[in-house]
Amino acid sequence: MAKYLIIGAIIGAVIGWLMNVPISGGAVLGAAVGGMSYTFTTKRNTSNGDITEANEEKIQLKEEQLDIRKNRIQTGEVNVHKEVVEEDKTFTIPVKRQELVVEAGDEEEYRIPLKEEQIEINKQPVKVNEVTLSKRQVHDVEQVTETIKKEEIDVDTEGDASIIEEDTPL
């Protein structure tokens, strides 16, 4: 009923303002009209056969419903890093060198420079392999079992009580 009174008061105040009548008078008049419309509406609803007997009671039966959601959680972590591994490698490389051969001859002194090849090692990184890292989405199906509760009506009788069952939809 309060809803009808408030709506009526608001409409009455607006009409009063439009007609240059004091707003408070329009609000009171609108509230009265709202109260009467509530009375007529409820009388009309009860006259259509919706009257319930005074000794009738209703019991609401409820059941649980599951609200299933999915949450993304971190299940693990992968750390990928490069590691330097040392290993000794042996290479066989032919080198040349000069030797001085002296044969019997004059006693003169000769200066002859001797040369040889010397091995020089330079290291440089060379790409030998490439590793690709990626994530992919895998779709699985999981079965979840949960117990839910449901209310049912249980009627106990004593003596000569008669019960008439009617199926009425909710």
PyMOL commands that set and color helices and strands:
alter all, ss='L'
color gray80, all
select helices_A, chain A and resi 2-18+23-46
alter helices_A, ss='H'
color red, helices_A
deselect
rebuild
show_as cartoon
